[in-house]
Amino acid sequence: MRRGGALVVAAGAALWGTDALFRRGLALDLSAVEVVFWEHLLLAAIAIGLVVPRAGALRGLAARDWIAIAIIGGGSSVAATVLFTQAFKHGDPT
């Protein structure tokens, strides 16, 4: 892994560790769907800057690869994050 990739992974892990600090307050003020929508929109905006320079690699993906990306990234990620966020309204999510 290149150094830049390792830094992105480290930053993501550090932010993931602070997730519960921010999510609880947001979950009490907004619906879980709203929190997850804005979170995914922000992450997509950041990811665009990382993906565009490597767009050539995406052209080689097959249709089944795109389907897997949509199901995992769009479906499972959103569903799990909405449920996790909703758990904060009911107490300790763990």
N, C-alpha and C positions, 0 to 999 in steps of 0.2 A: 504494500500500500504506500502510495506517495505520502510525503509529509503533510501536504494540504488536506488529503483525505483523512489522515489520522487526527488532524486538528478539528475537522468538522465532526468526526465521530466523538471526540472528547467533549466538544462543546455541546453536542446533542445529549450526551450522557449527563453532563452537568446540569443542563436545563431540565432534563427528565427528573432529576433528583429534587428539583424545586417545584415540580408540577403540583403537588398536593397543596402547597402553600397558596398558590394563586387560584387553583381550581375550586377550592372550598368556598371562597368568597364569591367567586363568579357564579358558582352553582346555586348559591343561596339568593342571588339577585336576578339571575337570568334562567331561562329554561335550558335544559341540557343540550337540546338541539341547537340553540343559539350559540352557546359556548363552543360547541364542536364545530359549527359552521365557521365562526370567526377564526378559530384556531387553525382549521384546515385551510382557510383562505390565506392566512398569514404564512403558513408553512409552504403552501403552493407558490406564493409570490417569491419566497426565498429560494425555493427549489428551482424555479425558472432560471434564475441566474446561474445555477450550477449545471442545469441540463442543456441549455442553449449552446454553450460552447462544444458540447459533445453530441450534438444532434445527429451527426453522421452515424454514430453507433446505434441510434434508435431506428434508423431506416432499415437495418438488417433484421429487426424483430419480426417473427412470424405472427399471423393472426392469433394463434393460441397463446402466444406470449402477451399480446395486448389484452386478451380476455383475462388471463391470469392477473395482470397488473390491475385491471378494472375491478375484478372481484376482490382481490386482496387489499389493494390500496383504497378503492372506493367503497366497497361494501363492508368487508370485515373490519377494517380500521374504523370506519365511521360508526358502525353498530357497537363495537366494543367500547369505543371512547364515549359514546352517548350513555351506555349502560354504566360505565365507570363514573362518569360525571353525575349521573342521576343518583348513584349510591351516596354521594356526599349530602344529599338532602335528607337521607335517612340515618345519618350518623357516620361512624367510622367506616370507610369503604373497605378496609382490610378485614 
